[in-house]
């Protein structure tokens, strides 16, 4: 995996973990989470099962916003 793809996958993972954490903290069912996040229940199921390949960074950012989570971007030079 090239460095760019590795970074993209890490970002997908970090974003999905934040959404999953919010769902669990709030005690939402998958159906309720889907309604709140503006997606279908199968999409929430994919997220909860870690199927990151079916998500884009953009779609996860939208779900985070719908969940009331603010994103702050931080960047630095690669080591």
PyMOL Python script that loads the backbone (N, CA, C, O; Angstrom):
from pymol import cmd

cmd.read_pdbstr("""\
ATOM      1  N   UNK A   1       0.853  -1.182   0.000  1.00  0.00           N
ATOM      2  CA  UNK A   1       0.000   0.000   0.000  1.00  0.00           C
ATOM      3  C   UNK A   1       0.894   1.240   0.000  1.00  0.00           C
ATOM      4  O   UNK A   1       1.821   1.352   0.803  1.00  0.00           O
ATOM      5  N   UNK A   2       0.606   2.153  -0.901  1.00  0.00           N
ATOM      6  CA  UNK A   2       1.432   3.356  -0.967  1.00  0.00           C
ATOM      7  C   UNK A   2       1.083   4.303   0.188  1.00  0.00           C
ATOM      8  O   UNK A   2       0.026   4.169   0.804  1.00  0.00           O
ATOM      9  N   UNK A   3       1.973   5.260   0.480  1.00  0.00           N
ATOM     10  CA  UNK A   3       1.758   6.157   1.615  1.00  0.00           C
ATOM     11  C   UNK A   3       0.447   6.945   1.544  1.00  0.00           C
ATOM     12  O   UNK A   3      -0.200   7.159   2.570  1.00  0.00           O
ATOM     13  N   UNK A   4       0.055   7.374   0.356  1.00  0.00           N
ATOM     14  CA  UNK A   4      -1.186   8.141   0.221  1.00  0.00           C
ATOM     15  C   UNK A   4      -2.401   7.279   0.570  1.00  0.00           C
ATOM     16  O   UNK A   4      -3.309   7.730   1.268  1.00  0.00           O
ATOM     17  N   UNK A   5      -2.411   6.050   0.085  1.00  0.00           N
ATOM     18  CA  UNK A   5      -3.520   5.139   0.381  1.00  0.00           C
ATOM     19  C   UNK A   5      -3.536   4.777   1.859  1.00  0.00           C
ATOM     20  O   UNK A   5      -4.606   4.671   2.458  1.00  0.00           O
ATOM     21  N   UNK A   6      -2.380   4.588   2.444  1.00  0.00           N
ATOM     22  CA  UNK A   6      -2.295   4.282   3.870  1.00  0.00           C
ATOM     23  C   UNK A   6      -2.878   5.430   4.699  1.00  0.00           C
ATOM     24  O   UNK A   6      -3.602   5.207   5.670  1.00  0.00           O
ATOM     25  N   UNK A   7      -2.555   6.644   4.303  1.00  0.00           N
ATOM     26  CA  UNK A   7      -3.072   7.824   5.019  1.00  0.00           C
ATOM     27  C   UNK A   7      -4.586   7.944   4.850  1.00  0.00           C
ATOM     28  O   UNK A   7      -5.294   8.285   5.798  1.00  0.00           O
ATOM     29  N   UNK A   8      -5.079   7.664   3.644  1.00  0.00           N
ATOM     30  CA  UNK A   8      -6.527   7.705   3.403  1.00  0.00           C
ATOM     31  C   UNK A   8      -7.247   6.674   4.262  1.00  0.00           C
ATOM     32  O   UNK A   8      -8.294   6.968   4.837  1.00  0.00           O
ATOM     33  N   UNK A   9      -6.696   5.480   4.351  1.00  0.00           N
ATOM     34  CA  UNK A   9      -7.313   4.428   5.160  1.00  0.00           C
ATOM     35  C   UNK A   9      -7.288   4.784   6.645  1.00  0.00           C
ATOM     36  O   UNK A   9      -8.244   4.489   7.362  1.00  0.00           O
ATOM     37  N   UNK A  10      -6.226   5.404   7.111  1.00  0.00           N
ATOM     38  CA  UNK A  10      -6.157   5.825   8.506  1.00  0.00           C
ATOM     39  C   UNK A  10      -7.222   6.874   8.789  1.00  0.00           C
ATOM     40  O   UNK A  10      -7.874   6.843   9.833  1.00  0.00           O
ATOM     41  N   UNK A  11      -7.395   7.806   7.850  1.00  0.00           N
ATOM     42  CA  UNK A  11      -8.399   8.838   8.031  1.00  0.00           C
ATOM     43  C   UNK A  11      -9.802   8.225   8.055  1.00  0.00           C
ATOM     44  O   UNK A  11     -10.623   8.590   8.896  1.00  0.00           O
ATOM     45  N   UNK A  12     -10.076   7.302   7.141  1.00  0.00           N
ATOM     46  CA  UNK A  12     -11.372   6.612   7.145  1.00  0.00           C
ATOM     47  C   UNK A  12     -11.608   5.910   8.475  1.00  0.00           C
ATOM     48  O   UNK A  12     -12.702   5.973   9.036  1.00  0.00           O
ATOM     49  N   UNK A  13     -10.597   5.255   8.964  1.00  0.00           N
ATOM     50  CA  UNK A  13     -10.703   4.536  10.227  1.00  0.00           C
ATOM     51  C   UNK A  13     -10.983   5.490  11.385  1.00  0.00           C
ATOM     52  O   UNK A  13     -11.883   5.245  12.189  1.00  0.00           O
ATOM     53  N   UNK A  14     -10.224   6.568  11.470  1.00  0.00           N
ATOM     54  CA  UNK A  14     -10.416   7.532  12.561  1.00  0.00           C
ATOM     55  C   UNK A  14     -11.813   8.139  12.535  1.00  0.00           C
ATOM     56  O   UNK A  14     -12.454   8.273  13.577  1.00  0.00           O
ATOM     57  N   UNK A  15     -12.286   8.505  11.344  1.00  0.00           N
ATOM     58  CA  UNK A  15     -13.617   9.105  11.230  1.00  0.00           C
ATOM     59  C   UNK A  15     -14.707   8.106  11.598  1.00  0.00           C
ATOM     60  O   UNK A  15     -15.654   8.447  12.307  1.00  0.00           O
ATOM     61  N   UNK A  16     -14.572   6.879  11.118  1.00  0.00           N
ATOM     62  CA  UNK A  16     -15.600   5.878  11.413  1.00  0.00           C
ATOM     63  C   UNK A  16     -15.633   5.532  12.893  1.00  0.00           C
ATOM     64  O   UNK A  16     -16.708   5.294  13.443  1.00  0.00           O
ATOM     65  N   UNK A  17     -14.495   5.499  13.540  1.00  0.00           N
ATOM     66  CA  UNK A  17     -14.444   5.228  14.979  1.00  0.00           C
ATOM     67  C   UNK A  17     -15.171   6.318  15.751  1.00  0.00           C
ATOM     68  O   UNK A  17     -15.884   6.030  16.712  1.00  0.00           O
ATOM     69  N   UNK A  18     -14.996   7.564  15.337  1.00  0.00           N
ATOM     70  CA  UNK A  18     -15.685   8.672  16.020  1.00  0.00           C
ATOM     71  C   UNK A  18     -17.202   8.543  15.887  1.00  0.00           C
ATOM     72  O   UNK A  18     -17.931   8.793  16.848  1.00  0.00           O
ATOM     73  N   UNK A  19     -17.675   8.160  14.717  1.00  0.00           N
ATOM     74  CA  UNK A  19     -19.114   7.981  14.512  1.00  0.00           C
ATOM     75  C   UNK A  19     -19.624   6.806  15.328  1.00  0.00           C
ATOM     76  O   UNK A  19     -20.646   6.907  16.005  1.00  0.00           O
ATOM     77  N   UNK A  20     -18.917   5.704  15.261  1.00  0.00           N
ATOM     78  CA  UNK A  20     -19.324   4.517  16.021  1.00  0.00           C
ATOM     79  C   UNK A  20     -19.369   4.816  17.521  1.00  0.00           C
ATOM     80  O   UNK A  20     -20.290   4.384  18.214  1.00  0.00           O
ATOM     81  N   UNK A  21     -18.393   5.541  18.012  1.00  0.00           N
ATOM     82  CA  UNK A  21     -18.356   5.916  19.426  1.00  0.00           C
ATOM     83  C   UNK A  21     -19.592   6.748  19.794  1.00  0.00           C
ATOM     84  O   UNK A  21     -20.208   6.532  20.837  1.00  0.00           O
ATOM     85  N   UNK A  22     -19.944   7.700  18.923  1.00  0.00           N
ATOM     86  CA  UNK A  22     -21.122   8.539  19.196  1.00  0.00           C
ATOM     87  C   UNK A  22     -22.389   7.684  19.247  1.00  0.00           C
ATOM     88  O   UNK A  22     -23.228   7.871  20.128  1.00  0.00           O
ATOM     89  N   UNK A  23     -22.527   6.757  18.317  1.00  0.00           N
ATOM     90  CA  UNK A  23     -23.695   5.880  18.279  1.00  0.00           C
ATOM     91  C   UNK A  23     -23.792   5.094  19.580  1.00  0.00           C
ATOM     92  O   UNK A  23     -24.866   5.004  20.176  1.00  0.00           O
ATOM     93  N   UNK A  24     -22.686   4.531  20.016  1.00  0.00           N
ATOM     94  CA  UNK A  24     -22.682   3.731  21.258  1.00  0.00           C
ATOM     95  C   UNK A  24     -22.939   4.594  22.488  1.00  0.00           C
ATOM     96  O   UNK A  24     -23.705   4.208  23.372  1.00  0.00           O
ATOM     97  N   UNK A  25     -22.294   5.767  22.547  1.00  0.00           N
ATOM     98  CA  UNK A  25     -22.485   6.661  23.693  1.00  0.00           C
ATOM     99  C   UNK A  25     -23.943   7.088  23.836  1.00  0.00           C
ATOM    100  O   UNK A  25     -24.463   7.187  24.947  1.00  0.00           O
ATOM    101  N   UNK A  26     -24.594   7.339  22.705  1.00  0.00           N
ATOM    102  CA  UNK A  26     -25.976   7.798  22.731  1.00  0.00           C
ATOM    103  C   UNK A  26     -26.967   6.641  22.887  1.00  0.00           C
ATOM    104  O   UNK A  26     -28.148   6.858  23.157  1.00  0.00           O
ATOM    105  N   UNK A  27     -26.479   5.425  22.717  1.00  0.00           N
ATOM    106  CA  UNK A  27     -27.349   4.260  22.832  1.00  0.00           C
ATOM    107  C   UNK A  27     -28.343   4.140  21.683  1.00  0.00           C
ATOM    108  O   UNK A  27     -29.425   3.574  21.842  1.00  0.00           O
ATOM    109  N   UNK A  28     -27.966   4.678  20.523  1.00  0.00           N
ATOM    110  CA  UNK A  28     -28.854   4.627  19.365  1.00  0.00           C
ATOM    111  C   UNK A  28     -28.894   3.226  18.780  1.00  0.00           C
ATOM    112  O   UNK A  28     -27.874   2.542  18.709  1.00  0.00           O
ATOM    113  N   UNK A  29     -30.080   2.807  18.364  1.00  0.00           N
ATOM    114  CA  UNK A  29     -30.184   1.599  17.556  1.00  0.00           C
ATOM    115  C   UNK A  29     -29.648   1.948  16.172  1.00  0.00           C
ATOM    116  O   UNK A  29     -29.471   3.122  15.848  1.00  0.00           O
ATOM    117  N   UNK A  30     -29.392   0.933  15.361  1.00  0.00           N
ATOM    118  CA  UNK A  30     -28.929   1.214  13.999  1.00  0.00           C
ATOM    119  C   UNK A  30     -29.980   1.993  13.224  1.00  0.00           C
ATOM    120  O   UNK A  30     -29.645   2.876  12.434  1.00  0.00           O
ATOM    121  N   UNK A  31     -31.244   1.672  13.445  1.00  0.00           N
ATOM    122  CA  UNK A  31     -32.319   2.384  12.757  1.00  0.00           C
ATOM    123  C   UNK A  31     -32.352   3.856  13.171  1.00  0.00           C
ATOM    124  O   UNK A  31     -32.481   4.742  12.326  1.00  0.00           O
ATOM    125  N   UNK A  32     -32.234   4.108  14.469  1.00  0.00           N
ATOM    126  CA  UNK A  32     -32.236   5.485  14.953  1.00  0.00           C
ATOM    127  C   UNK A  32     -30.991   6.233  14.475  1.00  0.00           C
ATOM    128  O   UNK A  32     -31.075   7.397  14.081  1.00  0.00           O
ATOM    129  N   UNK A  33     -29.843   5.567  14.511  1.00  0.00           N
ATOM    130  CA  UNK A  33     -28.603   6.194  14.041  1.00  0.00           C
ATOM    131  C   UNK A  33     -28.730   6.570  12.570  1.00  0.00           C
ATOM    132  O   UNK A  33     -28.319   7.657  12.163  1.00  0.00           O
ATOM    133  N   UNK A  34     -29.300   5.667  11.775  1.00  0.00           N
ATOM    134  CA  UNK A  34     -29.467   5.940  10.348  1.00  0.00           C
ATOM    135  C   UNK A  34     -30.303   7.196  10.131  1.00  0.00           C
ATOM    136  O   UNK A  34     -29.967   8.041   9.302  1.00  0.00           O
ATOM    137  N   UNK A  35     -31.385   7.309  10.875  1.00  0.00           N
ATOM    138  CA  UNK A  35     -32.261   8.477  10.739  1.00  0.00           C
ATOM    139  C   UNK A  35     -31.513   9.754  11.127  1.00  0.00           C
ATOM    140  O   UNK A  35     -31.594  10.763  10.427  1.00  0.00           O
ATOM    141  N   UNK A  36     -30.797   9.706  12.227  1.00  0.00           N
ATOM    142  CA  UNK A  36     -30.064  10.890  12.707  1.00  0.00           C
ATOM    143  C   UNK A  36     -28.905  11.273  11.785  1.00  0.00           C
ATOM    144  O   UNK A  36     -28.588  12.452  11.626  1.00  0.00           O
ATOM    145  N   UNK A  37     -28.277  10.258  11.179  1.00  0.00           N
ATOM    146  CA  UNK A  37     -27.113  10.514  10.330  1.00  0.00           C
ATOM    147  C   UNK A  37     -27.470  10.757   8.872  1.00  0.00           C
ATOM    148  O   UNK A  37     -26.611  11.135   8.075  1.00  0.00           O
ATOM    149  N   UNK A  38     -28.732  10.543   8.518  1.00  0.00           N
ATOM    150  CA  UNK A  38     -29.165  10.788   7.147  1.00  0.00           C
ATOM    151  C   UNK A  38     -28.719   9.720   6.166  1.00  0.00           C
ATOM    152  O   UNK A  38     -28.476   9.999   4.991  1.00  0.00           O
ATOM    153  N   UNK A  39     -28.612   8.481   6.668  1.00  0.00           N
ATOM    154  CA  UNK A  39     -28.210   7.360   5.815  1.00  0.00           C
ATOM    155  C   UNK A  39     -29.173   6.197   6.049  1.00  0.00           C
ATOM    156  O   UNK A  39     -30.082   6.297   6.874  1.00  0.00           O
ATOM    157  N   UNK A  40     -28.978   5.113   5.334  1.00  0.00           N
ATOM    158  CA  UNK A  40     -29.826   3.941   5.527  1.00  0.00           C
ATOM    159  C   UNK A  40     -29.272   3.072   6.660  1.00  0.00           C
ATOM    160  O   UNK A  40     -28.105   3.189   7.035  1.00  0.00           O
ATOM    161  N   UNK A  41     -30.120   2.213   7.187  1.00  0.00           N
ATOM    162  CA  UNK A  41     -29.690   1.304   8.254  1.00  0.00           C
ATOM    163  C   UNK A  41     -28.581   0.364   7.767  1.00  0.00           C
ATOM    164  O   UNK A  41     -27.648   0.098   8.525  1.00  0.00           O
ATOM    165  N   UNK A  42     -28.649  -0.150   6.527  1.00  0.00           N
ATOM    166  CA  UNK A  42     -27.530  -0.985   6.067  1.00  0.00           C
ATOM    167  C   UNK A  42     -26.185  -0.240   6.056  1.00  0.00           C
ATOM    168  O   UNK A  42     -25.140  -0.849   6.286  1.00  0.00           O
ATOM    169  N   UNK A  43     -26.208   1.065   5.791  1.00  0.00           N
ATOM    170  CA  UNK A  43     -24.962   1.851   5.824  1.00  0.00           C
ATOM    171  C   UNK A  43     -24.413   1.910   7.247  1.00  0.00           C
ATOM    172  O   UNK A  43     -23.204   1.808   7.459  1.00  0.00           O
ATOM    173  N   UNK A  44     -25.310   2.076   8.219  1.00  0.00           N
ATOM    174  CA  UNK A  44     -24.871   2.076   9.621  1.00  0.00           C
ATOM    175  C   UNK A  44     -24.305   0.707   9.975  1.00  0.00           C
ATOM    176  O   UNK A  44     -23.289   0.614  10.662  1.00  0.00           O
ATOM    177  N   UNK A  45     -24.951  -0.343   9.515  1.00  0.00           N
ATOM    178  CA  UNK A  45     -24.462  -1.694   9.759  1.00  0.00           C
ATOM    179  C   UNK A  45     -23.056  -1.874   9.182  1.00  0.00           C
ATOM    180  O   UNK A  45     -22.182  -2.436   9.842  1.00  0.00           O
ATOM    181  N   UNK A  46     -22.836  -1.399   7.957  1.00  0.00           N
ATOM    182  CA  UNK A  46     -21.509  -1.479   7.342  1.00  0.00           C
ATOM    183  C   UNK A  46     -20.474  -0.743   8.202  1.00  0.00           C
ATOM    184  O   UNK A  46     -19.367  -1.234   8.422  1.00  0.00           O
ATOM    185  N   UNK A  47     -20.854   0.425   8.673  1.00  0.00           N
ATOM    186  CA  UNK A  47     -19.957   1.225   9.507  1.00  0.00           C
ATOM    187  C   UNK A  47     -19.611   0.472  10.792  1.00  0.00           C
ATOM    188  O   UNK A  47     -18.442   0.393  11.172  1.00  0.00           O
ATOM    189  N   UNK A  48     -20.607  -0.069  11.446  1.00  0.00           N
ATOM    190  CA  UNK A  48     -20.399  -0.756  12.717  1.00  0.00           C
ATOM    191  C   UNK A  48     -19.578  -2.033  12.539  1.00  0.00           C
ATOM    192  O   UNK A  48     -18.908  -2.473  13.473  1.00  0.00           O
ATOM    193  N   UNK A  49     -19.623  -2.620  11.367  1.00  0.00           N
ATOM    194  CA  UNK A  49     -18.853  -3.834  11.095  1.00  0.00           C
ATOM    195  C   UNK A  49     -17.481  -3.543  10.488  1.00  0.00           C
ATOM    196  O   UNK A  49     -16.739  -4.463  10.141  1.00  0.00           O
ATOM    197  N   UNK A  50     -17.150  -2.255  10.365  1.00  0.00           N
ATOM    198  CA  UNK A  50     -15.820  -1.883   9.898  1.00  0.00           C
ATOM    199  C   UNK A  50     -15.583  -2.030   8.414  1.00  0.00           C
ATOM    200  O   UNK A  50     -14.437  -2.178   7.989  1.00  0.00           O
ATOM    201  N   UNK A  51     -16.630  -1.994   7.613  1.00  0.00           N
ATOM    202  CA  UNK A  51     -16.481  -2.100   6.156  1.00  0.00           C
ATOM    203  C   UNK A  51     -16.108  -0.730   5.574  1.00  0.00           C
ATOM    204  O   UNK A  51     -16.922  -0.078   4.919  1.00  0.00           O
ATOM    205  N   UNK A  52     -14.902  -0.323   5.819  1.00  0.00           N
ATOM    206  CA  UNK A  52     -14.462   1.015   5.423  1.00  0.00           C
ATOM    207  C   UNK A  52     -14.397   1.208   3.921  1.00  0.00           C
ATOM    208  O   UNK A  52     -14.519   2.334   3.439  1.00  0.00           O
ATOM    209  N   UNK A  53     -14.208   0.140   3.177  1.00  0.00           N
ATOM    210  CA  UNK A  53     -14.044   0.263   1.731  1.00  0.00           C
ATOM    211  C   UNK A  53     -15.293   0.792   1.029  1.00  0.00           C
ATOM    212  O   UNK A  53     -15.210   1.240  -0.114  1.00  0.00           O
ATOM    213  N   UNK A  54     -16.443   0.747   1.693  1.00  0.00           N
ATOM    214  CA  UNK A  54     -17.677   1.213   1.060  1.00  0.00           C
ATOM    215  C   UNK A  54     -17.970   2.683   1.379  1.00  0.00           C
ATOM    216  O   UNK A  54     -19.002   3.214   0.968  1.00  0.00           O
ATOM    217  N   UNK A  55     -17.064   3.339   2.111  1.00  0.00           N
ATOM    218  CA  UNK A  55     -17.268   4.736   2.499  1.00  0.00           C
ATOM    219  C   UNK A  55     -16.208   5.639   1.889  1.00  0.00           C
ATOM    220  O   UNK A  55     -15.067   5.235   1.666  1.00  0.00           O
ATOM    221  N   UNK A  56     -16.618   6.866   1.630  1.00  0.00           N
ATOM    222  CA  UNK A  56     -15.656   7.894   1.231  1.00  0.00           C
ATOM    223  C   UNK A  56     -15.421   8.789   2.454  1.00  0.00           C
ATOM    224  O   UNK A  56     -16.225   8.817   3.385  1.00  0.00           O
ATOM    225  N   UNK A  57     -14.323   9.503   2.428  1.00  0.00           N
ATOM    226  CA  UNK A  57     -14.062  10.452   3.510  1.00  0.00           C
ATOM    227  C   UNK A  57     -15.189  11.472   3.570  1.00  0.00           C
ATOM    228  O   UNK A  57     -15.637  11.850   4.652  1.00  0.00           O
ATOM    229  N   UNK A  58     -15.642  11.913   2.414  1.00  0.00           N
ATOM    230  CA  UNK A  58     -16.712  12.902   2.348  1.00  0.00           C
ATOM    231  C   UNK A  58     -17.999  12.403   3.010  1.00  0.00           C
ATOM    232  O   UNK A  58     -18.645  13.151   3.744  1.00  0.00           O
ATOM    233  N   UNK A  59     -18.371  11.153   2.760  1.00  0.00           N
ATOM    234  CA  UNK A  59     -19.606  10.631   3.357  1.00  0.00           C
ATOM    235  C   UNK A  59     -19.481  10.537   4.875  1.00  0.00           C
ATOM    236  O   UNK A  59     -20.444  10.814   5.589  1.00  0.00           O
ATOM    237  N   UNK A  60     -18.320  10.155   5.371  1.00  0.00           N
ATOM    238  CA  UNK A  60     -18.124  10.075   6.818  1.00  0.00           C
ATOM    239  C   UNK A  60     -18.117  11.458   7.457  1.00  0.00           C
ATOM    240  O   UNK A  60     -18.633  11.632   8.562  1.00  0.00           O
ATOM    241  N   UNK A  61     -17.542  12.435   6.781  1.00  0.00           N
ATOM    242  CA  UNK A  61     -17.556  13.808   7.292  1.00  0.00           C
ATOM    243  C   UNK A  61     -19.003  14.301   7.408  1.00  0.00           C
ATOM    244  O   UNK A  61     -19.360  14.953   8.389  1.00  0.00           O
ATOM    245  N   UNK A  62     -19.825  13.994   6.417  1.00  0.00           N
ATOM    246  CA  UNK A  62     -21.240  14.361   6.484  1.00  0.00           C
ATOM    247  C   UNK A  62     -21.953  13.699   7.644  1.00  0.00           C
ATOM    248  O   UNK A  62     -22.770  14.330   8.315  1.00  0.00           O
ATOM    249  N   UNK A  63     -21.654  12.435   7.886  1.00  0.00           N
ATOM    250  CA  UNK A  63     -22.264  11.717   9.003  1.00  0.00           C
ATOM    251  C   UNK A  63     -21.804  12.303  10.343  1.00  0.00           C
ATOM    252  O   UNK A  63     -22.592  12.408  11.282  1.00  0.00           O
ATOM    253  N   UNK A  64     -20.547  12.675  10.422  1.00  0.00           N
ATOM    254  CA  UNK A  64     -20.048  13.293  11.648  1.00  0.00           C
ATOM    255  C   UNK A  64     -20.773  14.599  11.941  1.00  0.00           C
ATOM    256  O   UNK A  64     -21.156  14.863  13.080  1.00  0.00           O
ATOM    257  N   UNK A  65     -20.957  15.409  10.911  1.00  0.00           N
ATOM    258  CA  UNK A  65     -21.684  16.664  11.094  1.00  0.00           C
ATOM    259  C   UNK A  65     -23.106  16.425  11.561  1.00  0.00           C
ATOM    260  O   UNK A  65     -23.602  17.129  12.441  1.00  0.00           O
ATOM    261  N   UNK A  66     -23.764  15.438  10.978  1.00  0.00           N
ATOM    262  CA  UNK A  66     -25.127  15.111  11.376  1.00  0.00           C
ATOM    263  C   UNK A  66     -25.181  14.594  12.811  1.00  0.00           C
ATOM    264  O   UNK A  66     -26.193  14.752  13.495  1.00  0.00           O
ATOM    265  N   UNK A  67     -24.090  13.975  13.265  1.00  0.00           N
ATOM    266  CA  UNK A  67     -24.017  13.450  14.629  1.00  0.00           C
ATOM    267  C   UNK A  67     -23.630  14.528  15.639  1.00  0.00           C
ATOM    268  O   UNK A  67     -23.578  14.273  16.842  1.00  0.00           O
ATOM    269  N   UNK A  68     -23.359  15.738  15.137  1.00  0.00           N
ATOM    270  CA  UNK A  68     -22.995  16.840  16.025  1.00  0.00           C
ATOM    271  C   UNK A  68     -21.537  16.817  16.456  1.00  0.00           C
ATOM    272  O   UNK A  68     -21.183  17.335  17.515  1.00  0.00           O
ATOM    273  N   UNK A  69     -20.700  16.217  15.633  1.00  0.00           N
ATOM    274  CA  UNK A  69     -19.273  16.137  15.940  1.00  0.00           C
ATOM    275  C   UNK A  69     -18.523  17.111  15.042  1.00  0.00           C
ATOM    276  O   UNK A  69     -18.659  17.069  13.819  1.00  0.00           O
ATOM    277  N   UNK A  70     -17.746  17.969  15.641  1.00  0.00           N
ATOM    278  CA  UNK A  70     -16.952  18.943  14.901  1.00  0.00           C
ATOM    279  C   UNK A  70     -15.605  18.333  14.561  1.00  0.00           C
ATOM    280  O   UNK A  70     -15.006  17.640  15.383  1.00  0.00           O
ATOM    281  N   UNK A  71     -15.137  18.585  13.372  1.00  0.00           N
ATOM    282  CA  UNK A  71     -13.864  18.038  12.916  1.00  0.00           C
ATOM    283  C   UNK A  71     -12.831  19.162  12.856  1.00  0.00           C
ATOM    284  O   UNK A  71     -13.113  20.258  12.370  1.00  0.00           O
ATOM    285  N   UNK A  72     -11.639  18.873  13.354  1.00  0.00           N
ATOM    286  CA  UNK A  72     -10.525  19.779  13.216  1.00  0.00           C
ATOM    287  C   UNK A  72      -9.426  19.043  12.475  1.00  0.00           C
ATOM    288  O   UNK A  72      -9.029  17.947  12.873  1.00  0.00           O
ATOM    289  N   UNK A  73      -8.942  19.627  11.420  1.00  0.00           N
ATOM    290  CA  UNK A  73      -7.912  19.001  10.596  1.00  0.00           C
ATOM    291  C   UNK A  73      -6.540  19.471  11.062  1.00  0.00           C
ATOM    292  O   UNK A  73      -6.309  20.661  11.276  1.00  0.00           O
ATOM    293  N   UNK A  74      -5.654  18.523  11.212  1.00  0.00           N
ATOM    294  CA  UNK A  74      -4.286  18.820  11.595  1.00  0.00           C
ATOM    295  C   UNK A  74      -3.368  18.120  10.607  1.00  0.00           C
ATOM    296  O   UNK A  74      -3.613  16.961  10.273  1.00  0.00           O
ATOM    297  N   UNK A  75      -2.352  18.759  10.142  1.00  0.00           N
ATOM    298  CA  UNK A  75      -1.430  18.129   9.207  1.00  0.00           C
ATOM    299  C   UNK A  75       0.005  18.448   9.590  1.00  0.00           C
ATOM    300  O   UNK A  75       0.294  19.426  10.279  1.00  0.00           O
ATOM    301  N   UNK A  76       0.886  17.587   9.120  1.00  0.00           N
ATOM    302  CA  UNK A  76       2.318  17.780   9.367  1.00  0.00           C
ATOM    303  C   UNK A  76       3.089  17.075   8.264  1.00  0.00           C
ATOM    304  O   UNK A  76       2.544  16.231   7.553  1.00  0.00           O
ATOM    305  N   UNK A  77       4.357  17.426   8.127  1.00  0.00           N
ATOM    306  CA  UNK A  77       5.204  16.774   7.120  1.00  0.00           C
ATOM    307  C   UNK A  77       5.384  15.309   7.480  1.00  0.00           C
ATOM    308  O   UNK A  77       5.460  14.937   8.651  1.00  0.00           O
ATOM    309  N   UNK A  78       5.449  14.495   6.443  1.00  0.00           N
ATOM    310  CA  UNK A  78       5.684  13.068   6.655  1.00  0.00           C
ATOM    311  C   UNK A  78       7.109  12.880   7.182  1.00  0.00           C
ATOM    312  O   UNK A  78       8.022  13.624   6.822  1.00  0.00           O
ATOM    313  N   UNK A  79       7.276  11.898   8.017  1.00  0.00           N
ATOM    314  CA  UNK A  79       8.610  11.656   8.614  1.00  0.00           C
ATOM    315  C   UNK A  79       9.542  11.003   7.630  1.00  0.00           C
ATOM    316  O   UNK A  79      10.696  10.729   7.960  1.00  0.00           O
TER     317      UNK A  79
END
""", "prot")
cmd.dss("prot")
cmd.show_as("cartoon", "prot")
cmd.util.cbc("prot")
cmd.orient("prot")
